[in-house]
Amino acid sequence: MNTKDEPVHGTVQEALPDLRYRVVLDSGELILCYLAGKMRFHRINVIIGDKVLLVLDKYGGKSTNRIVRRL
């Protein structure tokens, strides 16, 4: 895992309720992510198959990773 604030690329595999997503990282790891506040505010849609940029949780948690950009 990367350290705090290092962006990581991944692909959205599944959309879940409450704007949460299952994302497969380029390394093959499957993690749970939520949509960042600015993406919610600007109503940017993320769908299955989209390439996204993530910021991983600084404490190594698997459920508190943020999607910060759609590529």
Secondary structure, 3 states (H helix, E strand, C coil): CCCCCCEEEEEEEEEECCCEEEEEECCCCEEEEEECHHHHHCCCCCCCCCEEEEECCCCCCCCCEEEEEEC
